[in-house]
Amino acid sequence: MKRTKTISTDDILLKLCQSFSNVLSKATDSQINYSAMVQKINKTSLKPDIGCFVLFDGGFTGLVVSNFSQQAALELYKEYMLKMGISEDELAIHHTSDEVADVLGELMNQVVGDFTSKIRRELNISISQNQPKMLALNKQILLSVDTNLDRPQARRVSFTTEKNNIFYLELAMDKTEFIQLEEFEQHTEVDPDTIFDNAKKSQQDIAAQSAANQDVDLDLLDELGI
């Protein structure tokens, strides 16, 4: 009798950790590592200094939460922007800046996009995600986020940046197992470099369009003699 392959909740968590590590390492051109020890927790929550959450649905339902210290948030933000070619003089210096939240939100979008692609490719199931929501939080605020799960399981994993700043990933999803009954062909893997290049090209296109619009406005003012 043919042996079946089983994928558990913790196997899915490992794939998510790999997406976090690989995509953030590529995007910031630095080494992002995660702990081999995973903590079981009762619920997920948003914590200071910056919290982000993403809901996904489809083949299974879950919630991904990432909590950053201000040091970790600023390091990831600065390394990403420097790799994008932005001068250090132009960078935000406070973690509460909207620009920091926007960049971290974009990075989380890339991470979860890589994760959903991996799930679709390796498990042959489809899940969808919402746009990541970033919140700069005061130290006195603790915001819990609940999802409608029948048998919820929650896990917490610590990550370390190249400069030894720490941030945390939390995952909540139904306790589940995927059992592979037959072999299937996996789709081509998406390289994290491709995700980064597409993001860089998108920002360049936006900047070029903005410059073009400004030139049109100046030409119109010249024609009007203003």
C-alpha positions as a Markdown table, in Angstrom:
| # | Residue | x | y | z |
|---|---|---|---|---|
| 1 | Met | 0.0 | 0.0 | 0.0 |
| 2 | Lys | 1.3 | 3.4 | -0.9 |
| 3 | Arg | 2.6 | 5.7 | 2.0 |
| 4 | Thr | 0.8 | 9.0 | 2.3 |
| 5 | Lys | 2.4 | 12.2 | 3.2 |
| 6 | Thr | 1.0 | 14.4 | 5.9 |
| 7 | Ile | 1.5 | 18.2 | 6.4 |
| 8 | Ser | 0.7 | 19.5 | 9.9 |
| 9 | Thr | 0.1 | 23.0 | 11.3 |
| 10 | Asp | 3.7 | 23.2 | 12.4 |
| 11 | Asp | 4.9 | 22.2 | 8.8 |
| 12 | Ile | 2.9 | 25.2 | 7.5 |
| 13 | Leu | 4.4 | 27.4 | 10.2 |
| 14 | Leu | 7.9 | 26.3 | 9.1 |
| 15 | Lys | 7.1 | 27.4 | 5.5 |
| 16 | Leu | 5.9 | 30.8 | 6.8 |
| 17 | Cys | 9.2 | 31.2 | 8.8 |
| 18 | Gln | 11.2 | 30.4 | 5.7 |
| 19 | Ser | 9.3 | 33.0 | 3.7 |
| 20 | Phe | 9.9 | 35.6 | 6.3 |
| 21 | Ser | 13.6 | 34.8 | 6.5 |
| 22 | Asn | 14.2 | 34.5 | 2.7 |
| 23 | Val | 12.2 | 37.5 | 1.5 |
| 24 | Leu | 13.4 | 39.9 | 4.2 |
| 25 | Ser | 17.0 | 38.7 | 3.8 |
| 26 | Lys | 16.8 | 39.4 | 0.0 |
| 27 | Ala | 14.9 | 42.7 | 0.4 |
| 28 | Thr | 17.3 | 44.2 | 3.0 |
| 29 | Asp | 20.5 | 42.5 | 1.7 |
| 30 | Ser | 21.1 | 41.2 | 5.3 |
| 31 | Gln | 20.8 | 38.0 | 7.2 |
| 32 | Ile | 17.5 | 37.4 | 9.0 |
| 33 | Asn | 17.3 | 34.3 | 11.1 |
| 34 | Tyr | 14.6 | 32.6 | 13.1 |
| 35 | Ser | 14.7 | 30.5 | 16.3 |
| 36 | Ala | 14.5 | 26.7 | 16.0 |
| 37 | Met | 12.4 | 26.7 | 19.1 |
| 38 | Val | 8.7 | 27.6 | 18.7 |
| 39 | Gln | 6.4 | 28.8 | 21.5 |
| 40 | Lys | 2.8 | 27.6 | 21.9 |
| 41 | Ile | 0.6 | 30.6 | 22.9 |
| 42 | Asn | -3.0 | 31.0 | 23.8 |
| 43 | Lys | -3.8 | 33.9 | 21.4 |
| 44 | Thr | -2.2 | 36.3 | 19.0 |
| 45 | Ser | -1.8 | 40.0 | 19.8 |
| 46 | Leu | -0.4 | 43.2 | 18.5 |
| 47 | Lys | 2.3 | 44.6 | 20.7 |
| 48 | Pro | 4.6 | 47.7 | 20.7 |
| 49 | Asp | 6.4 | 49.3 | 19.0 |
| 50 | Ile | 5.0 | 48.4 | 15.6 |
| 51 | Gly | 2.5 | 45.6 | 14.9 |
| 52 | Cys | 1.2 | 44.2 | 11.6 |
| 53 | Phe | -1.5 | 41.6 | 10.9 |
| 54 | Val | -2.6 | 39.8 | 7.8 |
| 55 | Leu | -5.7 | 37.6 | 7.4 |
| 56 | Phe | -5.7 | 34.7 | 4.9 |
| 57 | Asp | -8.5 | 32.4 | 3.8 |
| 58 | Gly | -9.3 | 29.7 | 1.3 |
| 59 | Gly | -7.8 | 26.2 | 1.7 |
| 60 | Phe | -7.4 | 27.1 | 5.4 |
| 61 | Thr | -8.1 | 30.1 | 7.5 |
| 62 | Gly | -5.5 | 31.9 | 9.6 |
| 63 | Leu | -4.0 | 35.1 | 10.9 |
| 64 | Val | -0.3 | 36.2 | 10.7 |
| 65 | Val | 0.9 | 38.8 | 13.2 |
| 66 | Ser | 4.4 | 40.3 | 13.3 |
| 67 | Asn | 5.5 | 42.5 | 16.2 |
| 68 | Phe | 8.6 | 44.8 | 15.8 |
| 69 | Ser | 10.7 | 46.7 | 18.3 |
| 70 | Gln | 11.5 | 50.2 | 17.0 |
| 71 | Gln | 15.1 | 49.2 | 16.5 |
| 72 | Ala | 14.2 | 46.2 | 14.4 |
| 73 | Ala | 11.6 | 48.2 | 12.4 |
| 74 | Leu | 14.1 | 51.0 | 11.7 |
| 75 | Glu | 16.8 | 48.6 | 10.7 |
| 76 | Leu | 14.6 | 46.7 | 8.2 |
| 77 | Tyr | 13.3 | 50.0 | 6.9 |
| 78 | Lys | 16.7 | 51.6 | 6.4 |
| 79 | Glu | 18.4 | 48.5 | 4.9 |
| 80 | Tyr | 15.5 | 48.1 | 2.4 |
| 81 | Met | 15.5 | 51.8 | 1.4 |
| 82 | Leu | 19.3 | 51.9 | 1.0 |
| 83 | Lys | 19.2 | 48.8 | -1.3 |
| 84 | Met | 16.5 | 50.6 | -3.3 |
| 85 | Gly | 19.0 | 53.4 | -3.9 |
| 86 | Ile | 17.6 | 56.0 | -1.5 |
| 87 | Ser | 20.1 | 58.3 | 0.2 |
| 88 | Glu | 20.5 | 57.9 | 3.9 |
| 89 | Asp | 19.9 | 61.6 | 4.4 |
| 90 | Glu | 16.4 | 61.2 | 3.0 |
| 91 | Leu | 15.4 | 58.4 | 5.4 |
| 92 | Ala | 13.0 | 58.7 | 8.3 |
| 93 | Ile | 14.6 | 58.6 | 11.8 |
| 94 | His | 11.5 | 57.8 | 13.9 |
| 95 | His | 9.7 | 54.4 | 13.9 |
| 96 | Thr | 6.3 | 56.2 | 14.1 |
| 97 | Ser | 6.9 | 57.8 | 10.7 |
| 98 | Asp | 4.2 | 56.9 | 8.1 |
| 99 | Glu | 7.0 | 56.0 | 5.7 |
| 100 | Val | 8.4 | 53.3 | 8.0 |
| 101 | Ala | 4.9 | 51.8 | 8.4 |
| 102 | Asp | 4.4 | 51.9 | 4.6 |
| 103 | Val | 7.7 | 50.1 | 3.9 |
| 104 | Leu | 7.1 | 47.4 | 6.6 |
| 105 | Gly | 3.7 | 46.9 | 5.2 |
| 106 | Glu | 5.1 | 46.4 | 1.7 |
| 107 | Leu | 7.7 | 43.9 | 3.1 |
| 108 | Met | 5.0 | 42.0 | 4.9 |
| 109 | Asn | 3.0 | 41.9 | 1.7 |
| 110 | Gln | 5.9 | 40.4 | -0.1 |
| 111 | Val | 6.5 | 37.9 | 2.6 |
| 112 | Val | 2.9 | 36.7 | 2.7 |
| 113 | Gly | 2.8 | 36.7 | -1.1 |
| 114 | Asp | 5.8 | 34.4 | -1.1 |
| 115 | Phe | 4.1 | 32.2 | 1.5 |
| 116 | Thr | 0.8 | 31.9 | -0.4 |
| 117 | Ser | 2.7 | 31.0 | -3.6 |
| 118 | Lys | 4.6 | 28.3 | -1.7 |
| 119 | Ile | 1.4 | 26.9 | -0.2 |
| 120 | Arg | -0.2 | 26.8 | -3.6 |
| 121 | Arg | 2.8 | 25.2 | -5.2 |
| 122 | Glu | 3.8 | 22.6 | -2.5 |
| 123 | Leu | 0.3 | 21.7 | -1.1 |
| 124 | Asn | -1.7 | 22.2 | -4.2 |
| 125 | Ile | -4.2 | 24.4 | -2.4 |
| 126 | Ser | -5.1 | 28.0 | -2.8 |
| 127 | Ile | -5.3 | 30.7 | -0.1 |
| 128 | Ser | -5.9 | 34.4 | -0.4 |
| 129 | Gln | -4.7 | 37.3 | 1.8 |
| 130 | Asn | -5.8 | 40.8 | 2.6 |
| 131 | Gln | -3.6 | 43.9 | 2.6 |
| 132 | Pro | -1.3 | 43.9 | 5.6 |
| 133 | Lys | -2.3 | 46.5 | 8.3 |
| 134 | Met | 0.4 | 48.3 | 10.2 |
| 135 | Leu | 0.0 | 50.0 | 13.5 |
| 136 | Ala | 2.4 | 52.1 | 15.6 |
| 137 | Leu | 1.5 | 51.2 | 19.2 |
| 138 | Asn | 2.1 | 52.9 | 22.5 |
| 139 | Lys | 3.7 | 50.7 | 25.2 |
| 140 | Gln | 0.4 | 50.7 | 27.2 |
| 141 | Ile | -1.7 | 49.4 | 24.3 |
| 142 | Leu | -2.3 | 45.6 | 23.8 |
| 143 | Leu | -4.6 | 44.8 | 20.9 |
| 144 | Ser | -5.9 | 41.3 | 20.6 |
| 145 | Val | -7.1 | 40.1 | 17.2 |
| 146 | Asp | -9.4 | 37.1 | 17.0 |
| 147 | Thr | -10.4 | 35.0 | 14.1 |
| 148 | Asn | -13.3 | 32.5 | 13.7 |
| 149 | Leu | -11.4 | 29.2 | 14.2 |
| 150 | Asp | -13.0 | 25.9 | 15.3 |
| 151 | Arg | -9.9 | 24.4 | 16.8 |
| 152 | Pro | -7.4 | 27.3 | 17.1 |
| 153 | Gln | -3.7 | 26.8 | 17.4 |
| 154 | Ala | -1.3 | 29.7 | 18.0 |
| 155 | Arg | 2.5 | 29.7 | 17.7 |
| 156 | Arg | 5.1 | 32.3 | 18.3 |
| 157 | Val | 8.6 | 32.4 | 16.7 |
| 158 | Ser | 11.4 | 34.9 | 17.4 |
| 159 | Phe | 13.5 | 36.4 | 14.6 |
| 160 | Thr | 16.9 | 38.1 | 14.7 |
| 161 | Thr | 18.1 | 40.8 | 12.3 |
| 162 | Glu | 21.8 | 41.1 | 11.3 |
| 163 | Lys | 22.3 | 43.7 | 14.0 |
| 164 | Asn | 20.7 | 41.4 | 16.6 |
| 165 | Asn | 17.5 | 43.3 | 16.9 |
| 166 | Ile | 14.5 | 41.0 | 17.6 |
| 167 | Phe | 11.0 | 40.8 | 16.2 |
| 168 | Tyr | 8.3 | 38.2 | 16.5 |
| 169 | Leu | 6.0 | 36.2 | 14.2 |
| 170 | Glu | 2.7 | 34.8 | 15.5 |
| 171 | Leu | 0.5 | 32.5 | 13.6 |
| 172 | Ala | -3.1 | 31.4 | 14.5 |
| 173 | Met | -4.9 | 28.8 | 12.4 |
| 174 | Asp | -7.1 | 25.8 | 12.7 |
| 175 | Lys | -5.5 | 22.6 | 13.8 |
| 176 | Thr | -5.4 | 20.7 | 10.6 |
| 177 | Glu | -3.6 | 18.1 | 8.5 |
| 178 | Phe | -3.2 | 17.8 | 4.8 |
| 179 | Ile | -2.8 | 14.3 | 3.5 |
| 180 | Gln | -1.2 | 13.7 | 0.1 |
| 181 | Leu | -2.9 | 10.7 | -1.5 |
| 182 | Glu | -1.3 | 11.0 | -5.0 |
| 183 | Glu | 1.7 | 12.6 | -6.5 |
| 184 | Phe | 1.2 | 16.0 | -8.3 |
| 185 | Glu | 3.4 | 18.3 | -10.3 |
| 186 | Gln | 4.6 | 21.3 | -8.5 |
| 187 | His | 4.6 | 24.7 | -10.2 |
| 188 | Thr | 7.8 | 26.7 | -10.8 |
| 189 | Glu | 9.1 | 28.3 | -7.6 |
| 190 | Val | 9.1 | 32.1 | -7.5 |
| 191 | Asp | 12.5 | 33.5 | -6.7 |
| 192 | Pro | 12.4 | 36.2 | -3.8 |
| 193 | Asp | 14.8 | 38.2 | -6.0 |
| 194 | Thr | 12.0 | 38.4 | -8.6 |
| 195 | Ile | 9.6 | 39.7 | -5.9 |
| 196 | Phe | 12.2 | 42.4 | -4.9 |
| 197 | Asp | 12.9 | 43.4 | -8.5 |
| 198 | Asn | 9.2 | 43.8 | -9.2 |
| 199 | Ala | 8.7 | 45.9 | -6.1 |
| 200 | Lys | 11.7 | 48.1 | -7.1 |
| 201 | Lys | 10.4 | 48.5 | -10.6 |
| 202 | Ser | 7.0 | 49.4 | -9.3 |
| 203 | Gln | 8.5 | 52.2 | -7.2 |
| 204 | Gln | 10.6 | 53.5 | -10.1 |
| 205 | Asp | 7.5 | 53.5 | -12.4 |
| 206 | Ile | 5.6 | 55.5 | -9.8 |
| 207 | Ala | 8.5 | 58.0 | -9.5 |
| 208 | Ala | 8.8 | 58.4 | -13.2 |
| 209 | Gln | 5.0 | 58.9 | -13.6 |
| 210 | Ser | 5.1 | 61.6 | -10.9 |
| 211 | Ala | 8.0 | 63.4 | -12.6 |
| 212 | Ala | 6.1 | 63.2 | -16.0 |
| 213 | Asn | 2.9 | 64.6 | -14.4 |
| 214 | Gln | 5.0 | 67.5 | -12.9 |
| 215 | Asp | 6.5 | 68.3 | -16.4 |
| 216 | Val | 3.0 | 68.4 | -17.9 |
| 217 | Asp | 1.8 | 70.8 | -15.2 |
| 218 | Leu | 4.8 | 73.1 | -15.8 |
| 219 | Asp | 4.2 | 73.0 | -19.6 |
| 220 | Leu | 0.6 | 73.9 | -19.1 |
| 221 | Leu | 1.5 | 76.9 | -16.9 |
| 222 | Asp | 4.0 | 78.1 | -19.5 |
| 223 | Glu | 1.4 | 77.9 | -22.2 |
| 224 | Leu | -1.0 | 80.0 | -20.0 |
| 225 | Gly | 1.8 | 82.5 | -19.4 |
| 226 | Ile | 1.8 | 81.9 | -15.6 |
